[in-house]
Amino acid sequence: MATKTPGYDAAQLVCLVTGIQLGAVPLVQAILGARQGGVFGWLFGGLDLAGAWRYVVPSAVVMAMVVAILALGTAKEKKRT
């Protein structure tokens, strides 16, 4: 029987939702030329991101969340063995 690791699964889900809300959605908004609102606008709106920074910050969030999900997946596999 496999060892349950709900903490890792929950943390991966949080990283996924964070990556979508703070990375993927604002990146698509920047590509389409729309205003970056919502949670991203609330957190980073005071920075007045312009030019390439409109793409760099959401891309960095997406990359950080992917790395976090992969690291949690590796830790989960180590915990199971």
N, CA, C and O atoms as a MOPAC input file, in Angstrom:
PM7 MOZYME 1SCF
protein

 N      0.83400 1    -1.17200 1     0.00000 1
 C      0.00000 1     0.00000 1     0.00000 1
 C      0.88800 1     1.24800 1     0.00000 1
 O      1.87600 1     1.32100 1     0.73000 1
 N      0.52400 1     2.21000 1    -0.81700 1
 C      1.31900 1     3.42300 1    -0.95000 1
 C      1.14100 1     4.33100 1     0.26100 1
 O      0.06000 1     4.40800 1     0.84600 1
 N      2.21600 1     5.01400 1     0.62300 1
 C      2.17000 1     5.95800 1     1.72100 1
 C      1.45100 1     7.22100 1     1.26000 1
 O      1.74600 1     7.74200 1     0.18400 1
 N      0.52900 1     7.71100 1     2.04800 1
 C     -0.19900 1     8.93300 1     1.69100 1
 C      0.66300 1    10.14000 1     2.01700 1
 O      1.33200 1    10.18400 1     3.04900 1
 N      0.63500 1    11.12400 1     1.11400 1
 C      1.39500 1    12.35500 1     1.31700 1
 C      0.50100 1    13.55700 1     1.01800 1
 O      0.75600 1    14.28700 1     0.06000 1
 N     -0.54300 1    13.77400 1     1.82200 1
 C     -1.47300 1    14.86200 1     1.51700 1
 C     -0.85500 1    16.24700 1     1.65000 1
 O     -1.28100 1    17.17300 1     0.95900 1
 N      0.13000 1    16.41000 1     2.51300 1
 C      0.76800 1    17.71400 1     2.66900 1
 C      1.47000 1    18.15800 1     1.39500 1
 O      1.39800 1    19.32600 1     1.01100 1
 N      2.14400 1    17.23000 1     0.74700 1
 C      2.83800 1    17.54200 1    -0.49400 1
 C      1.84100 1    17.85400 1    -1.60300 1
 O      2.04100 1    18.78000 1    -2.38900 1
 N      0.77700 1    17.08000 1    -1.65600 1
 C     -0.23700 1    17.30900 1    -2.68600 1
 C     -0.89700 1    18.66700 1    -2.51200 1
 O     -1.13900 1    19.37200 1    -3.49200 1
 N     -1.18800 1    19.03600 1    -1.27700 1
 C     -1.80100 1    20.33900 1    -1.00200 1
 C     -0.83900 1    21.47400 1    -1.36600 1
 O     -1.25300 1    22.48100 1    -1.94100 1
 N      0.42500 1    21.31000 1    -1.03500 1
 C      1.41200 1    22.34600 1    -1.35800 1
 C      1.57200 1    22.48900 1    -2.87300 1
 O      1.71600 1    23.60100 1    -3.38100 1
 N      1.54600 1    21.36800 1    -3.59100 1
 C      1.62300 1    21.43000 1    -5.04700 1
 C      0.40500 1    22.13500 1    -5.62800 1
 O      0.52800 1    22.89900 1    -6.58500 1
 N     -0.77200 1    21.88500 1    -5.05700 1
 C     -1.98600 1    22.55400 1    -5.51700 1
 C     -1.91500 1    24.05800 1    -5.27700 1
 O     -2.32500 1    24.84600 1    -6.13000 1
 N     -1.39500 1    24.45600 1    -4.11900 1
 C     -1.23700 1    25.88500 1    -3.82700 1
 C     -0.26800 1    26.52800 1    -4.82900 1
 O     -0.52100 1    27.63200 1    -5.31200 1
 N      0.81900 1    25.85500 1    -5.13700 1
 C      1.77900 1    26.36900 1    -6.12100 1
 C      1.14300 1    26.47500 1    -7.50600 1
 O      1.39000 1    27.43600 1    -8.23500 1
 N      0.33500 1    25.49800 1    -7.86000 1
 C     -0.34000 1    25.52100 1    -9.15700 1
 C     -1.29400 1    26.70500 1    -9.25800 1
 O     -1.27400 1    27.43600 1   -10.24900 1
 N     -2.12300 1    26.89800 1    -8.24600 1
 C     -3.07900 1    28.00300 1    -8.25800 1
 C     -2.34700 1    29.34700 1    -8.24700 1
 O     -2.74700 1    30.27800 1    -8.94500 1
 N     -1.28900 1    29.44700 1    -7.46500 1
 C     -0.49000 1    30.67700 1    -7.42500 1
 C      0.14000 1    30.95000 1    -8.78300 1
 O      0.13200 1    32.08700 1    -9.25500 1
 N      0.68100 1    29.92300 1    -9.40800 1
 C      1.29000 1    30.09300 1   -10.72800 1
 C      0.29500 1    30.54000 1   -11.77700 1
 O      0.62700 1    31.33100 1   -12.65900 1
 N     -0.92800 1    30.03500 1   -11.68500 1
 C     -1.95900 1    30.44500 1   -12.64700 1
 C     -2.39700 1    31.88400 1   -12.38300 1
 O     -2.45000 1    32.69900 1   -13.30400 1
 N     -2.71400 1    32.19600 1   -11.11400 1
 C     -3.25100 1    33.51100 1   -10.78200 1
 C     -2.22100 1    34.63800 1   -10.88100 1
 O     -2.55000 1    35.74100 1   -11.31600 1
 N     -0.98800 1    34.36900 1   -10.48300 1
 C      0.03500 1    35.41200 1   -10.46700 1
 C      1.01900 1    35.31500 1   -11.62700 1
 O      1.89100 1    36.17200 1   -11.77000 1
 N      0.89100 1    34.29200 1   -12.44900 1
 C      1.82500 1    34.12800 1   -13.55200 1
 C      1.16600 1    33.99500 1   -14.89900 1
 O      1.33500 1    34.85300 1   -15.76500 1
 N      0.41600 1    32.92800 1   -15.08700 1
 C     -0.13900 1    32.62800 1   -16.41000 1
 C     -1.18200 1    33.65400 1   -16.85200 1
 O     -1.12000 1    34.15000 1   -17.97700 1
 N     -2.13200 1    33.97300 1   -15.98500 1
 C     -3.19100 1    34.92600 1   -16.36000 1
 C     -2.61100 1    36.30900 1   -16.65600 1
 O     -2.93400 1    36.87300 1   -17.70100 1
 N     -1.76500 1    36.88700 1   -15.78500 1
 C     -1.18800 1    38.19400 1   -16.10400 1
 C     -0.30200 1    38.17800 1   -17.35900 1
 O     -0.23200 1    39.16800 1   -18.08700 1
 N      0.36900 1    37.05400 1   -17.60200 1
 C      1.19500 1    36.95900 1   -18.80500 1
 C      0.33600 1    37.00900 1   -20.05800 1
 O      0.68200 1    37.69200 1   -21.02200 1
 N     -0.77900 1    36.29400 1   -20.05200 1
 C     -1.70200 1    36.33000 1   -21.19300 1
 C     -2.28600 1    37.72900 1   -21.33100 1
 O     -2.42800 1    38.22700 1   -22.44800 1
 N     -2.62800 1    38.37100 1   -20.21900 1
 C     -3.14900 1    39.73100 1   -20.27100 1
 C     -2.12500 1    40.68600 1   -20.87500 1
 O     -2.48800 1    41.56800 1   -21.65400 1
 N     -0.85300 1    40.52200 1   -20.52700 1
 C      0.19100 1    41.37500 1   -21.07900 1
 C      0.35500 1    41.13100 1   -22.57600 1
 O      0.52200 1    42.07600 1   -23.34700 1
 N      0.30800 1    39.87800 1   -22.98100 1
 C      0.45800 1    39.54900 1   -24.40000 1
 C     -0.69100 1    40.13100 1   -25.20300 1
 O     -0.48800 1    40.63200 1   -26.30900 1
 N     -1.90600 1    40.06800 1   -24.64900 1
 C     -3.07800 1    40.59000 1   -25.35200 1
 C     -3.22700 1    42.10500 1   -25.23000 1
 O     -4.09800 1    42.69600 1   -25.86900 1
 N     -2.39300 1    42.72800 1   -24.42400 1
 C     -2.42900 1    44.17300 1   -24.27100 1
 C     -3.48700 1    44.65200 1   -23.28800 1
 O     -3.79300 1    45.84300 1   -23.24400 1
 N     -4.04800 1    43.74500 1   -22.50300 1
 C     -5.06500 1    44.11200 1   -21.52200 1
 C     -4.40600 1    44.59600 1   -20.23100 1
 O     -3.21700 1    44.37500 1   -19.99900 1
 N     -5.19500 1    45.24900 1   -19.41300 1
 C     -4.71600 1    45.70700 1   -18.11300 1
 C     -4.52700 1    44.50600 1   -17.20400 1
 O     -5.38200 1    43.62200 1   -17.15800 1
 N     -3.41600 1    44.46500 1   -16.48300 1
 C     -3.13500 1    43.36400 1   -15.57600 1
 C     -3.79800 1    43.67100 1   -14.24000 1
 O     -3.24800 1    44.40000 1   -13.41400 1
 N     -4.97800 1    43.10900 1   -14.03900 1
 C     -5.73600 1    43.38800 1   -12.82300 1
 C     -5.78000 1    42.18800 1   -11.91800 1
 O     -4.87600 1    41.35200 1   -11.92400 1
 N     -6.83500 1    42.10900 1   -11.14200 1
 C     -7.01200 1    40.99100 1   -10.22400 1
 C     -5.97200 1    40.97600 1    -9.12600 1
 O     -5.49000 1    42.02400 1    -8.69400 1
 N     -5.63000 1    39.78400 1    -8.68000 1
 C     -4.67000 1    39.62500 1    -7.58600 1
 C     -3.30900 1    40.16300 1    -7.99200 1
 O     -2.63200 1    40.80500 1    -7.18900 1
 N     -2.90300 1    39.91100 1    -9.22400 1
 C     -1.60300 1    40.39300 1    -9.70500 1
 C     -1.55000 1    41.92200 1    -9.64600 1
 O     -0.57000 1    42.49800 1    -9.17400 1
 N     -2.60200 1    42.56800 1   -10.12400 1
 C     -2.65500 1    44.02800 1   -10.09000 1
 C     -2.63900 1    44.56100 1    -8.67400 1
 O     -2.03200 1    45.59700 1    -8.40200 1
 N     -3.31100 1    43.84900 1    -7.75500 1
 C     -3.34200 1    44.27500 1    -6.36500 1
 C     -1.95700 1    44.15000 1    -5.73000 1
 O     -1.54000 1    45.03400 1    -4.98200 1
 N     -1.24100 1    43.06000 1    -6.02000 1
 C      0.08300 1    42.84900 1    -5.42500 1
 C      1.17000 1    43.68800 1    -6.06900 1
 O      2.00800 1    44.26400 1    -5.37500 1
 N      1.16200 1    43.76000 1    -7.39600 1
 C      2.25600 1    44.41200 1    -8.11500 1
 C      1.85500 1    45.72700 1    -8.76900 1
 O      2.67200 1    46.34300 1    -9.45300 1
 N      0.62700 1    46.16900 1    -8.57600 1
 C      0.13600 1    47.39100 1    -9.22200 1
 C      0.93400 1    48.63600 1    -8.86800 1
 O      1.09700 1    49.53000 1    -9.69900 1
 N      1.42900 1    48.69700 1    -7.64800 1
 C      2.20300 1    49.86100 1    -7.21500 1
 C      3.56300 1    49.96200 1    -7.87500 1
 O      4.22100 1    50.99900 1    -7.79000 1
 N      3.99000 1    48.89300 1    -8.53200 1
 C      5.30000 1    48.91000 1    -9.18400 1
 C      5.26500 1    49.60200 1   -10.54000 1
 O      6.31400 1    49.92100 1   -11.09900 1
 N      4.07000 1    49.83600 1   -11.07100 1
 C      3.90900 1    50.43700 1   -12.40800 1
 C      4.77400 1    49.71700 1   -13.43900 1
 O      5.61900 1    50.32900 1   -14.09300 1
 N      4.55300 1    48.42200 1   -13.57200 1
 C      5.32400 1    47.62000 1   -14.51100 1
 C      5.04000 1    48.07000 1   -15.93500 1
 O      3.88400 1    48.18200 1   -16.34600 1
 N      6.09400 1    48.32200 1   -16.67400 1
 C      5.95400 1    48.74900 1   -18.06400 1
 C      7.03300 1    48.06700 1   -18.89400 1
 O      8.01700 1    47.55300 1   -18.36200 1
 N      6.83200 1    48.07200 1   -20.18100 1
 C      7.80900 1    47.48700 1   -21.08600 1
 C      7.96100 1    45.99300 1   -20.85300 1
 O      6.98300 1    45.26800 1   -20.67400 1
 N      9.20300 1    45.55800 1   -20.86000 1
 C      9.49900 1    44.13100 1   -20.72900 1
 C      9.12600 1    43.58700 1   -19.35200 1
 O      8.87400 1    42.39000 1   -19.21700 1
 N      9.08500 1    44.43500 1   -18.33500 1
 C      8.75700 1    43.97500 1   -16.99100 1
 C      7.34400 1    43.41700 1   -16.89800 1
 O      7.05800 1    42.59400 1   -16.02800 1
 N      6.44600 1    43.86500 1   -17.79900 1
 C      5.08500 1    43.31300 1   -17.82200 1
 C      5.10600 1    41.82800 1   -18.16300 1
 O      4.18000 1    41.09600 1   -17.81400 1
 N      6.16200 1    41.38000 1   -18.84300 1
 C      6.29800 1    39.97100 1   -19.22700 1
 C      7.24100 1    39.21500 1   -18.29600 1
 O      7.03800 1    38.03100 1   -18.03000 1
 N      8.27100 1    39.89900 1   -17.80100 1
 C      9.30300 1    39.25300 1   -16.99300 1
 C      8.76300 1    38.79900 1   -15.63800 1
 O      9.01300 1    37.66900 1   -15.22000 1
 N      8.02500 1    39.67100 1   -14.95100 1
 C      7.54400 1    39.33400 1   -13.60300 1
 C      6.59000 1    38.13700 1   -13.63200 1
 O      6.78600 1    37.20600 1   -12.85100 1
 N      5.55100 1    38.11300 1   -14.50600 1
 C      4.69500 1    36.92300 1   -14.53200 1
 C      5.44000 1    35.66300 1   -14.97800 1
 O      5.16400 1    34.57000 1   -14.48200 1
 N      6.37900 1    35.81100 1   -15.90800 1
 C      7.16000 1    34.65400 1   -16.35400 1
 C      8.00200 1    34.09400 1   -15.21500 1
 O      8.12600 1    32.87800 1   -15.06600 1
 N      8.58300 1    34.98600 1   -14.41200 1
 C      9.38500 1    34.54800 1   -13.26900 1
 C      8.51700 1    33.82000 1   -12.23800 1
 O      8.95000 1    32.83900 1   -11.63400 1
 N      7.29400 1    34.30900 1   -12.04400 1
 C      6.38000 1    33.64300 1   -11.10700 1
 C      6.05100 1    32.24000 1   -11.61400 1
 O      6.06200 1    31.27900 1   -10.84500 1
 N      5.76000 1    32.12900 1   -12.90400 1
 C      5.44300 1    30.81100 1   -13.47900 1
 C      6.63100 1    29.86400 1   -13.31600 1
 O      6.46000 1    28.71900 1   -12.89600 1
 N      7.82400 1    30.33500 1   -13.64400 1
 C      9.01100 1    29.48400 1   -13.53000 1
 C      9.25500 1    29.06500 1   -12.08100 1
 O      9.59100 1    27.91000 1   -11.81900 1
 N      9.09100 1    29.98900 1   -11.14600 1
 C      9.30400 1    29.66300 1    -9.73200 1
 C      8.29400 1    28.62200 1    -9.25500 1
 O      8.64500 1    27.72300 1    -8.49000 1
 N      7.07000 1    28.73600 1    -9.69300 1
 C      6.04800 1    27.77400 1    -9.27200 1
 C      6.27600 1    26.39700 1    -9.90000 1
 O      6.02700 1    25.37800 1    -9.25500 1
 N      6.74200 1    26.35500 1   -11.13700 1
 C      7.05800 1    25.07300 1   -11.77500 1
 C      8.20100 1    24.39500 1   -11.02300 1
 O      8.14700 1    23.19300 1   -10.76200 1
 N      9.22100 1    25.15100 1   -10.68000 1
 C     10.34400 1    24.58900 1    -9.91800 1
 C      9.86200 1    24.10000 1    -8.55600 1
 O     10.27300 1    23.03000 1    -8.10800 1
 N      9.00100 1    24.86000 1    -7.89500 1
 C      8.48500 1    24.45400 1    -6.59100 1
 C      7.66800 1    23.16800 1    -6.70300 1
 O      7.79100 1    22.28200 1    -5.85700 1
 N      6.83400 1    23.05800 1    -7.74000 1
 C      6.02800 1    21.84900 1    -7.93000 1
 C      6.92900 1    20.64500 1    -8.18800 1
 O      6.69400 1    19.56500 1    -7.64700 1
 N      7.95900 1    20.82700 1    -9.01200 1
 C      8.88700 1    19.72600 1    -9.28800 1
 C      9.66300 1    19.32800 1    -8.03200 1
 O      9.87500 1    18.14100 1    -7.78400 1
 N     10.08400 1    20.31100 1    -7.24400 1
 C     10.81700 1    20.00600 1    -6.00900 1
 C      9.91800 1    19.27300 1    -5.01400 1
 O     10.35600 1    18.33300 1    -4.35200 1
 N      8.66900 1    19.70500 1    -4.91200 1
 C      7.73700 1    19.01700 1    -4.01900 1
 C      7.45900 1    17.59300 1    -4.49600 1
 O      7.32400 1    16.67800 1    -3.68400 1
 N      7.37400 1    17.40700 1    -5.82100 1
 C      7.17200 1    16.07800 1    -6.36800 1
 C      8.33300 1    15.15300 1    -6.06100 1
 O      8.13600 1    13.98100 1    -5.74200 1
 N      9.55200 1    15.68500 1    -6.15800 1
 C     10.74800 1    14.90200 1    -5.83300 1
 C     10.77100 1    14.54300 1    -4.35500 1
 O     11.06600 1    13.40700 1    -3.98400 1
 N     10.45600 1    15.52800 1    -3.51400 1
 C     10.43000 1    15.27100 1    -2.06600 1
 C      9.35600 1    14.25600 1    -1.71400 1
 O      9.55100 1    13.42700 1    -0.82500 1
 N      8.21800 1    14.31600 1    -2.40500 1
 C      7.12800 1    13.36700 1    -2.15200 1
 C      7.55400 1    11.94600 1    -2.51100 1
 O      7.26100 1    10.99900 1    -1.78200 1
 N      8.24800 1    11.80700 1    -3.63700 1
 C      8.72400 1    10.47400 1    -4.05000 1
 C      9.75900 1     9.93800 1    -3.05600 1
 O      9.74400 1     8.74800 1    -2.74000 1
 N     10.64400 1    10.78600 1    -2.56500 1
 C     11.63100 1    10.35500 1    -1.57600 1
 C     10.94900 1     9.92800 1    -0.28300 1
 O     11.37600 1     8.97300 1     0.36600 1
 N      9.89400 1    10.63400 1     0.08500 1
 C      9.16900 1    10.31200 1     1.31100 1
 C      8.47300 1     8.96100 1     1.18900 1
 O      8.35800 1     8.23400 1     2.17600 1
 N      8.01300 1     8.62100 1     0.00400 1
 C      7.29800 1     7.35500 1    -0.21000 1
 C      8.22100 1     6.15100 1    -0.08800 1
 O      7.77900 1     5.07400 1     0.31200 1
 N      9.48800 1     6.31500 1    -0.42400 1
 C     10.40800 1     5.16800 1    -0.40300 1
 C     10.99000 1     4.94200 1     0.98000 1
 O     11.78200 1     4.02000 1     1.17300 1

